[in-house]
C-alpha cells in the first residue's frame, strides 16, 4: 500500500431538505470531490494524494466542508472554483488557503 503525502476528505453527507443544518451534498460536495480528483490527477498525483468522500464532518453550517491530512487543515464554504487553488497552494506548495479555513 502506497503512503500518501495528503489525504483529502470531502463531506458528502445527505440530510432531508427540511433539516435546518443542511448538508454538504446539497451544496455541491459531490462535484467538488470529483473536481479534486481530476485536478490531482492532472498534476500527476495519483497514488500520492488520495481524495475520498466522507460522511458528516459536523461542519454543516460551513459546508461544503473538507479536511486535508496530515496537516489537519479544515476548509469550509468550498466551491468548485476553489479546487484549483486548494491543489495549487496547499497540496503542491504546502500553503493552506487561509480564506477558506475553518
Secondary structure, 3 states (H helix, E strand, C coil): CCCCCEEEEEECCCCCCCCCCCCCHHHCHHHHHHHHHHHHHHCCCCCCEEEEEECCCCCHHHCCCEEEECCCEEECCCCHHHHHHHHHHHHHCCCCCHHHEC
